[in-house]
Every structure is written in C-alpha cells, then in structure tokens.
Amino acid sequence: MTPPPDGVSADPRPTRRGFLGLVGLSAASLAGGGLLSACSTPAGRRPGSGGATAAAADKLKSLTPSFVPFQGVKPDIPGVTSTLLGVPDVGGGFLTYPSNLADAVPGTAGKGGSYKAMTPLWGPPPPGLADNAYFQACNADIGATIEFQIADGNTYGDKATARLAAGDIPDLMVIPQWEIEKMADFNLAVDKAFEDLTPYLQGDKAKAYPMLAALPTAAWTFSVFNGKLMSVPFPTEPFPYALLYRKDLFDEHGDWALPKTADELFELGKTITDAKAKRWAFGDIHEMVWPIFKVPQEWRYEGGKLVFKYETPEWEQMIAFMRKLFDAKLIHPNVVSSSRSANEKDLFASGQIVMYRDGLGAWKELLQQHRGKNPDFAIGALPLFSHDGSTPIMYHNSPAGIFTFVKKGLGKDRTAEILSILNWCAAPFGSKEYELATYGVEGKHFTRDAKGVPQYTDLGRKEAQPSYVFLGGRPIVADYVTFPDAVQGNLGWQKNSFQYIEKTPLDGIRHQRPSRMAGLQIPTEDKFTDIMRGRRPVSDIKQIVAEWRRDGGDEARDFYMKVLRDNGRA
C-alpha cells in the first residue's frame, strides 16, 4: 500500500498508498484485502495545510516514554542497530510462524469501560459490534468494549475535519499524518479536542504500558504537538520505497544484469522492453530516480543557504533522464497515458512491467496475491546505486505516519484505561494479542496451514477487518513467514542500504510544512511530469522553479532558515 510526518524526513512523506508499505503491513494480510484500494496515490504527493511549526528532537525526547524493548518475541533474523533514525533496532524478520506465542498483556487490559473509536478503512466495512464475533472476541480479551466508527479512508480527512470543527469527538480518534497536513489550524484543534498524554506516558511512567514503551523513541517525538505528548504513534519503515524487480524474470533472462549506473539502467531498459511481447522495463519510477541522481530529499544546506530539490542541478539531470526513458518508450504505455499512476502492481504481477517503485510492504502483498498462481513468482529490490557509479544515497521516512488521539476531559481513570487498551493493541507479531487482533478466533475466523500460519476463513475476511491494528502501532518486522526467501531478501536489502541513508538539514526537528508550500507540491510536480512525458520542453524547468519560488517556495525557505537558526544549525 502507500503515507510521513515532517521532521526526520522531508519528502517523500507517506500517503495512503505508502502507509501499509511503510508499516510493513499488506492488504492481503489484513483481513483479505480490505485496504487494497488505498494503494493509489504515489508517495510524496499529498497536499498540505495548516500553520508551520517546528520543534527540535532533543527537546521532544524529554517528553517521550522511556524506551524498554519487549523481550517476549525474538525474530529469527535480528534487525539493524542504528542511531540515525533514533531507534535502537530497525526491523528483523521471522522465517517461521512462532509456535509458542508470547502473552504480551497478562490479565485484562480494560476495567469494563465502553469507548467509541473512529478509524479509517479502504474497503467494505465489517458488520457492527452486535453482529461481529471478531469484535466481541477482541473486546472480551481486552476486558472493555471498543465500538468502532469506521469511515471510508478515501474521504476520511473530510470526515475527521468536520467532526473536529463540530466538536463531535469520539473517545479515540485515529488521524493519519497525511490528513493532518491538510487541516488548517490543526495545532489549535489538537489542544481543544484531545488529552495531553504527557502526565501518563512521559519517561518511566510509560513502563505501566510496556507495549507502548517498546515503540521507538523517534516515533514518539512525532506525537508531540505544541510541546505536549498528544497521541500514540504508529511507527513506519525506515525506507520510503525501493526499485522492485521481477527476480524470476531476471533469473530466466541471463543477459539482464543489475545496473550500477544510470546509463546501465537505461541500456537494461532497452534490453528488457519488447512491445510485441507486451513487456516494458519500467513503471513511472521517477521517485526512485531522485536518489539515483542524488537529488536531496527535500532541502540541502550549503554555503549558508537552503536550496530546495527543484533548484538543484541534480533535479534537472533527473528530469532529463526520465524524459529519455519516456522518449525511448521504455515505460509502459498505460503509465504514459495516465494522469496519475496506472495500476502498476497488476502490470508488474503480469510481467508487463519488470521494474517499478513501491514500498517494501508491497513485497509481501504481491507474493500473497500471486505466488499461489505462479510458484516461480519472485521479487527483488535493486541494490542502491548512483547515476555515475559513485557512493549512492537513500532517503529515510519520518518515524511515524499515523496517530491515535484520546478525547479531552474523560478523566484520569478512563484515560488510563484507554492507554491500557492501546497497550493491548500495540502487542507485536508473535504475541497472542497480535494474532487475535489481526486474525480473530482460530477455527472461526482463521485456520492454520501445514506450517502453522493463520489463513482467513470467509467469516474472517468479512469480520476481521483492520480496526484494532490502527489503534496501536508496533515495532516493524518482516513477518511473511510463508515466503522466507522474501524475508531474507527484504532484510538483506535494508541492511545493505542503511549505510547510505543521507541525513537532511532538518533531521530530528519535528515540523509541519508552511501551508503555501504544501499546497504547491502537486501542481508543481504535475508540471515536471509534463516535461518528463514530453508535453513540455526541458527548458521549462527554470520557469517552473521560478513559479514555485514566487508562489510560496521562498516563503518556506525563510521559515526553514529560521528553524535552523533557532536550533543552532545555521
């Protein structure tokens, strides 16, 4: 699928399509595909709004929970230790489904309370609480009642905005960052509508909620609004996307060598593309070509000045290269004729596209959908390379992309009970709570295959739609145990790529884009898309950049320069 908050990243930012990819989930794994239709908007292409704000991570960390990793579940493949993203352990993977599930939350989390929770869903809604055995089973295990108010994910932002404006606040309200960025004055609304969780979760107080304490500190810093810890975060993958390729087709064609420069990528594209065979090398891969040409993730600080990516020579080189790919007809014609992205996943699965850009979560999703029909179906991620063969760079995501807020004024006891419920929801893969929240009741909502992996029944696909999963983020692991080759390939790529993540001038500073700049992104990049696809001359790049500067880019530059100065970075 496919959304980040600003701060430890800039662009790209998670969108609906990217969100599942970033959190390591897939539509197929979550109740048989209820989120699949969310996979439509390319990462980094969401409009934004709201006043610009910023706060440094070192100030934010004093508000966040003390990090205490959960020891009850150990992945077969350990993760990557890092300080760059503010997490002590990135990823990890399971090659088999755990035979002995951990009891992450002994006893009952709740105390009999009843609460309403608003969450998004991209697909048909499940039956309500009274007619849903999955909801009833989860609530019984929790020891409290959660009644979900599920809203269409495609219009979720409109519904959330309307409810905030009307003061119609549910007890629990999930709001993705990509929707927050479109909300005017959210920083004012958050204080009026939602509870300050700092007194409950700051420092060692979070040890009362061990699953929440196990979430990465960096994700918690992105739950800080106006100097207060206002929500529970949903962590995201460290990488926004990769250039995925059909490994089985590469194995079949021995002359398809993995590229190490832009020229080799172009020549490979010519070798692969065969219109008569209905096979093209690429989808619209431009967002992955950005790091190949070392385009900054968003801003570059040099010579005492901030330079935006559009203003760099690397951006012009990237545009010219993409124009070359389109002119040579190496990109699938459905993509060429589409104003947005065509359904590249389907084209990739059918072999009509051999390489395309997507989040790493797509690896699992595509295998679940297609390996049963094609046992040889295999995916790889191109090792990172730069256009000229020099040391590559890679972007990184903001550490959280979705947030759960608690209604203000519920009182200390009810707020504490809600946090206990969210603690249950945050139980990781390999725990009894995760299995119940994800798959429902064994024998009713799922059965196990020969390897012990849960498989949904028809009732499970109907009732066990993603709901509790949105209320609690969890440490991200590669958990698609049915495909151990893919787990190893995915984690191998991440470990090899991690060394190339490039820090940005604003790393560690929690900020929201200025309104005018955020609103410029889609119309400006649509103009660059016209150049790439041959509808405007390459010489128009400078004019487009000048329009971007005039319409809000320079104003944003001034804002971010002040942010850097305020934080001792300029």
N, C-alpha and C positions, 0 to 999 in steps of 0.2 A: 504493500500500500504506500500512501505517501504523504507533517508539518514541521523553527526553534525559537525560543525566546532570544532576544538580543543579549549579547554580552560576551560569553566565551566564544561566541561566533558572531558573524555579521551576516553575510549572505554565504551560503544558502540557509534558509530558515525552513523548518518543517512545515509541510502543508498536509491537508487531509490525506493525500496520496502517499506522502512520505512518512506519515506518522507511524504506521504499522511497521514499515521498514526500519525506522529508527529505533523503535522499541523492541525489535526482534520478534514481533508477532506476525501472523499472517491471517488473511481472511479465512482460509480453509481450516486453520487450526482453531479458530474461534467460532464454534457452532456452525460449521459447514458453510461458511462464506457470507455471513450477514454483513460483513464490512466491505465486501469486494468492490461494490460500486463506488466506494470512496476513492478508488485508485484512478483519479482522473486529472488532477491538477499538478503540473510539474513543480518540483521543489524550487523554492525561491521565487515564486510568482504570486504572492498574495498581497493585495493592497493593505495599507495600514492607516491608522488614525490615532488620535489621542495625543496628549501633550508629551513632549520629550522629557525624560527624566534619566538620571544616572546615579549609580552608587557603586563604590569600589568593593571588590570581593573581600578584602581584608577587613573592611568594616562590617560586611554582611555576615562573615563567619562567626562573629561574636553572638549572633542571634540564632544560629542554627543548632540542631541537635548534635551532641557528641556522637561521633561515628563508632558503632560497635558492629562489626560484621557478624552475620548469623553463621554459626558453625555447624548447624544441623544438616546441611546439604552441601556435599562436596562434588564439584563437577569432575568428570573423567579427565578433561583437559583443562589445566589451570589457565587463568586469564593473564593479561599483561599488566605488570606493575607499572604505574605511571604517576607522576605528579603534575603533568602538563594540564590534564583536564580536571584536576582536583579530586581524583578518585584513586584509592589505593589498589584497586584491582579491576581491570577492564575486561569484561567478557568471561570466557570459559565455556566449556561445552560438554554435553552428555552424549556418549556413544550408545548407551542402552538406557531404557527406562528404569528408574530406580525401583528395585524390588521391595525395599523397606522404606516407605515414605516417612518423612520426619513429621512429628507432631509439633508444628511451629507455634501454635497457640493453645497450650494445655487449658482445659476447662472451657468456660464460655466467655466470649469477649463482651457480650452485652449484659445488661441488667433488666431486660424486659421492656425497654423503651421502644417507641414506634416513631419512624422517621421517613420523610419523603426525600427522594434523591432524583435530581434531573441529570440525565446522561444522554449523549448522542448515540445514534445508530444509523448506519448506512445500509438499510435493508428493511425487509418486512418486520414489524415489531412482534415480539412474542406475546402469548396470552398474558393477561394481567395476573396479579398475585393470587387472586381467588381461584384461578383456573390453571395455575402453573406449578407443577410439582417440583420443578427445579428451584424456583424462588422459595418455595416453602421449605425445602430441604436445607438450603443455604441459611435461611433465617433461623431455622431450628438449631443448626450447628453454631451460629453466631450467638444465639440467645437474645435476639432482638429482632424487630421487624423493620426491614427496609422495603418501602414501596416505591418502585421506580416510575418516574415520569419520563418516559423515553421519547425523545424528539428526533425528527429527521435530521441527520447530520448535514445534509446539503443546505438546510436553512436554519441550522442550529444557532448561528450567530444572531440572526434576526430575532429568534425567539428569546434567546438569553438577554439581548439588549432590551427587548420590550418588557421582560419581567423585571429587570433591574430598574428600568425607568418607572415602572408602576409600583415598585416596592413589593412585588409578589415574589418573595424569595423562599425557595424550598430549604429544608434543613441542610441538605447537601447539594451543592451545585458545581458541576464539572464544567470548566471553561478552557478550551484549548488556547494556547498562546496565539495561534494564527487568527483566532476570533478576537482575542483581547486587543490585538494590534489594529483592528478595525473599529474599536469602540472609542468614541470621543469621551474624554474625561474619565477614563476608567480608574485612574488614580484617585479621583474623588469618590467614585461609586464604591470602590473596594472598601474604603473606610466606613461608609454608611451602611453597607449591606452585610459585611462579613466580620466574623470574630477574629480578634487578634489572638493567634495561637502561640505567641512567644511565651507567655507565662506557663504554658503546658509542655512545650517542646524544647525550650532553649537549654543548651548544654546537657547536663546529666539528667535533667527532668525527662528527657526522651527515653531514658532507659526503662521507664514504665511501659513503653511501647516498642519492644525490641525489633519488630519488623520495620517500623519506621526509622529507628536508629540505624538500621542496616542500609538505608538508602544513601547514595553518595552525597557527601557534603556539598559538592558543586551543584547538584540538583536542588538541594535545599536553599542555596543562596538565591536561586531564581524564583523561590516562593516568597521572597521579601518584597513588599510594596510599602513605600513611604516609611521605611525604617522599621517595619514590623513584619514578623513571620505570619503571613496571612493565608497560607494554603499548604496542602500536601502535594508534592510534585510527582510526576511520572517521568522517570529517567529515560533518556534516549540513547541510541547507539552513538559511539564517538564519530563515526564517519557518515556523512550525508548520503553518499552513494558510491557506486563503483561502476566500471565499464564491464558489464556482464557479457559473457560469450557462450555460445553453444559448444561446450567442450567435446561432446560426442561427434559433432561435425568436424571440428578441428582434428580429432583423432582419426576420422575417416579420410580426411584430405591431408596427406603428409606434407604437402607443399605450403600449407598455411602456417607460417611461422609467427609467433607472438612478436609484435612490434616493440622497438626500443626507441624510436624517434617518430616525429610527425610524418616525415617522408615515408618511413616504413609502414605507418598506419595507412597512408594514402595508397601505397602500392598494394598492400594487403587487401584494401577495399576493392581495388580493380581486379585482383585475382579472384576474390570471392564472388563478386557481383556477376550474375548471369540472368538477365531479364527473361530469356526464353525458358529458363528453368524456374522462373519466379523466385529468384533468390537475390537479395540485396545485402550488402555488407552491414549497413547501419540503419538505426533509427535516428531521431534527432538528438545527437549525442553532445550538443554544444556545451551543456553544463559540465560535462566531464572533460571537454576540451579546454575549459578555463584553466584548471590546474596544469594540464599538459603544457600550456603556453605560459605558465607561471603568472597568470592574472591574479592579483591579490584577491583574497576572499571578499573583501569589500573596500576597506581603506588601507593605504600604505602611508607610513610616516617617514618622510625623507627630507633632509635639508631644512628641518624646522617647519615643514608644511605637511598637511594632509592631502593626499592625492587619491581620488576615487578610482575604482577599477576602470570605469569608462574612459578615464583621461590618460590611461597608460598606453605605451606603445604595444605592450603585450595584448591588450584588448583588441587593438587594430589587427595585430597578427592573427589572433584567434578568429576574428570575423572573416578575414581574408581566407583562412584555411577552411572554415566552414563553407564559405562561398564556393571554394574549389571542390569540396565534396558534393555540394548540390549540383554544380555545373557539370561534374563528371557523372551525374546520375547514379551515385553510389548509395543514395539514401532512398528508402522505399517510397514509391510514388504516393501511397496513402498518407505518408507523413508530409510529403511535399505539398499535397493538395489540402491538408488540414490546417485550419487557422490556429488550432491548438494541437495537442498531441493526439495522434491516432492511437488506436488500441495496440500499442507496441508489444504488450505482453502476449497477446494472441498471435501476432505476426512472428514474434520470437519463438513461441512454442511450436508453430507450424514450420519453422525453418525458413520462412520468407525474409526474416531479419536474423542475422547471425550475431550482431553485437548491438547492445543498447544500454542506456544509462538507467539505473534504478537503485533503490536502497537495498541493503543486504538482506532485509527481510523477504524480498521477492524470491530469493534463492529457495527458501523453504516452501513458499506459497506455490511456486511453479512446479517444484518437484511433487508436491502433494496432488496437484491437479493433473500432471501429465506422465509421471513415470509408470503409473499403473497401466496406461495405454501404450507406452513406449518404454520398455525396460532399459533401453540404452540411453534414454534422455539424461543428459548431464550438463551441468553448468560450471563455469569457472569465472573468475574475475581477473581481468588483465592485470599483471603486475604493473605497478606505477612506473611511469617513465616521463621524461620531459621532451619537448619538441626537438631539442638539439642534442639529446643524449647526456646532458648534464644531470646533476642530482635533482630528482623530482621533488615536488611539493604536494601536499594534500591538505584539504580543508578539514575542519572539525565542526561538529554540531554544538549548539548550546546544550547544556547537560539536562535540560528538562523541556518538555513540549506541551504538557497539559497539566492542569491543576484542579484540585478539589478544594472548594471553599466551604466553610461552615457558617451557617446563618448567625448573624449577630444577635445577642440577647437571649440565648437559650438557657443561660445559667451554667454555673461551673459543673454541676453533676452531669447534665445532659451533654455538654461539650466534651467532657472527659469520656463519657460512654461512646460518643461518636468517634473519638480518636481511637478507642479500643476496637471499634468496628473497622475503622480504616486500617488499623494494625493487622486485623484478620485478613482484610482484602489484599494487603501487601505481602502475604506469605509467598515465598518463592517457588519456582519449579522444583519438584522433588518433595513437596510437602503435601500432607493430606488436605490442607485447606486450599491449596492451589488446585489440586485435582478436582475437588468438589466445586470450586468457584468456576473452573474452566469447563469441566465435562459433565457435572451433575452427578447423579447417583448411578453406581455400577449396576448393570442388569436392567436399568430403566432408561437412562439417558445415554449410556455407553456400554460397550462390551470390550474385551481385550483381545487383541490378535495373538498370534503364536509367540510373539516377543514381549507380550505384556503391555503393549502400547494401547491406550484407550482409543476406541473408534466409536464415533457417534451413531446412535440409532436414529430412526426417523423422528422419534419423540425428542431426542436430544437436539437434533437440528432445528426443531420447531421451538422448543422451550429454552434451551441453554444459550441464548444469545448473549453477546458481550454486554455486561452490566456491572457486576462487581469488579471485573477486571479494570474498568475505568476509574473506580473509586480508589484503587491502590496501585501505585507503581511498584516495581520490584527490580532488584538487580538484574541486568540483562545477561542472558546466556543463550548459547546456541543449543536448542533443546529438541531439534528434529531428529530424534534417535532412529527413526525409520531409515534415515539416509546418512549413515556415519561417514561416508565418503564426502558428503557435502559439509558436514560439521567440521571435518578436518580441513577441507579446502577453504571454507569461510574463515575459520580461525587462523589458518596459516597466512591467508592474505592480510588479515587485520594485524597480525604480529609483524609481518614484513613491512606493512605500510605505516605502522605507528611512528616509526622514526622520522618520517617525512612530514608529519603534521607541522604546519607553519603557524607560529603564533601571530596574532594580529595586534595592532596598537591598542585596541580596546579590550584585550583579553582580561577576563576577571572583573570587568566593570559591567554591572547589570544596568542595561539601558533600553529605553524604548525609542524607536526612531521618531524624529520630528514628523509631524503629520504630513506636511507638503512633500517631504522626501519619500515617505512610504507610499503616498498616492501616485508618485511618479514612476514607480518601478514597472508596472505592467505596460503603460503606454510607451515608455521609453524603450523597453526591451522588445516590444512589438515592432518598433521602428528598426531596431537592429536585426530582428528576424526578417524583415522585408529585404534588408541588404543581403543577408545570408542566402535567402531563397531567390535572389535575382530580381526582385521587384523594385529595388532602388540601387543606385550606384554606390560602390565602396567609398567614393569621395564624399558621400553624405555623412560619414561618421562624425566629422568635426562639427557639422551643423547640428546634429542630434545632441552631441555633448554640450554645445553652447545652449541649446534649448533646455537641457536638463539643469545646467547651472543656473540659468535665468529663472526657471520655474520652481526652484527650491533646493537645488544641489548646493549652491554657495551658502545658503542659509544653514543647511545641515552641516556644512564644513565648519562654519563658525561655532555652531553648537558643540560639535565634537572636539574642536580645538580647546574650547573652554573645559570640556570634560577632562581632556588630557592635562591641561594646566592645573585644574583643581585636584588632580590625583598625582601631581608631580611627575608627569610623563612628557611634558613639553616646557 
